Amino acid sequence: MMSQDVASLYTTTGGGVIGGGEHPRVVAATVGALRVVEAQLDQLPSSADDALPPAGSVVLRALTYDGQRAVQAPERDLGAGRHPQAPIFHAAQGAITGLRLIDQARQR
């Protein structure tokens, strides 16, 4: 059985969605995203920076047992698949979308 914490979303504004681990589609999307990150981990440089990206940019971060890895890229390049780490961006968006749909359903 999966823990609720397997798939939770915490926002920079202090909000978030917990309990995604109770929803098989969200778990599958999250596990899929983790697999994509794992496959590209060697392409993410080590990073100690935890600053928010500038407007129009995205930071993709992976927290590993050996420390943080991260890459910053223009959101439009990630979204259009023009960046090497676009697969990470799209996989993460799938998990985030699932969590947001859960949150919207709860609010109805």
C-alpha positions in Angstrom: 0.0 0.0 0.0 1.3 3.4 -0.9 1.7 6.2 1.5 -0.3 9.4 1.1 3.0 11.3 0.9 4.0 9.5 -2.3 2.3 12.2 -4.2 1.7 15.5 -2.6 2.1 19.0 -4.0 3.4 21.9 -1.9 3.3 25.4 -3.4 5.6 28.4 -2.7 2.6 30.3 -1.4 2.1 27.8 1.5 -0.7 25.8 0.1 -0.8 22.4 -1.4 -2.5 19.1 -2.0 -1.8 16.0 0.1 -3.2 12.5 -0.2 -2.4 11.9 -3.8 -1.1 8.4 -2.9 -4.7 7.3 -2.4 -5.4 7.8 -6.1 -3.9 5.2 -8.5 -3.6 7.5 -11.5 -1.7 10.1 -9.4 0.6 7.4 -8.1 1.2 6.1 -11.6 2.0 9.6 -12.9 4.3 10.3 -10.0 6.2 7.0 -10.3 6.4 7.7 -14.1 7.9 11.1 -13.4 10.4 9.7 -11.0 11.5 7.2 -13.6 12.0 10.0 -16.2 14.1 11.9 -13.6 16.1 8.9 -12.8 16.8 8.2 -16.5 18.1 11.8 -16.9 19.7 12.3 -13.5 23.2 12.4 -14.9 22.2 15.4 -17.1 21.2 17.4 -14.0 24.2 19.2 -12.5 24.7 19.3 -8.7 23.2 22.5 -7.2 23.0 24.0 -3.8 20.9 26.9 -5.1 17.3 26.9 -3.9 16.2 30.3 -5.3 13.0 30.7 -7.3 13.5 31.0 -11.0 12.9 34.3 -12.8 9.6 34.9 -14.6 9.3 32.7 -17.7 11.8 30.1 -16.4 11.5 26.8 -14.6 13.9 25.0 -12.2 13.7 21.3 -12.3 15.1 19.9 -9.1 15.9 16.4 -8.0 16.7 15.7 -4.4 19.0 12.7 -4.2 20.8 10.9 -1.4 23.9 12.6 -2.8 22.5 16.1 -2.7 20.4 18.3 -4.9 20.6 18.4 -8.7 18.9 21.1 -10.8 18.6 22.7 -14.1 17.0 26.0 -15.1 15.4 26.5 -18.5 12.9 28.7 -20.3 9.4 27.4 -19.7 8.5 27.8 -23.4 11.5 25.6 -24.4 10.5 22.9 -21.9 6.8 23.0 -22.9 7.6 22.8 -26.6 10.1 19.9 -26.1 13.1 22.0 -27.3 15.1 21.4 -24.1 16.9 18.1 -23.2 15.0 17.9 -19.9 11.6 18.5 -21.5 10.6 14.9 -20.7 11.0 15.7 -17.0 8.9 18.8 -17.3 6.1 17.0 -19.1 6.1 14.0 -16.7 6.0 16.3 -13.7 3.2 18.3 -15.2 1.2 15.0 -15.6 1.6 14.3 -11.8 0.8 18.0 -10.9 -2.3 17.9 -13.1 -3.6 14.8 -11.4 -3.1 16.4 -8.0 -4.9 19.6 -9.0 -7.8 17.6 -10.4 -8.1 15.8 -7.0 -8.1 19.2 -5.3 -10.8 20.6 -7.6 -13.0 17.6 -7.0 -12.6 18.0 -3.2 -13.7 21.6 -3.4 -17.0 20.8 -5.2 
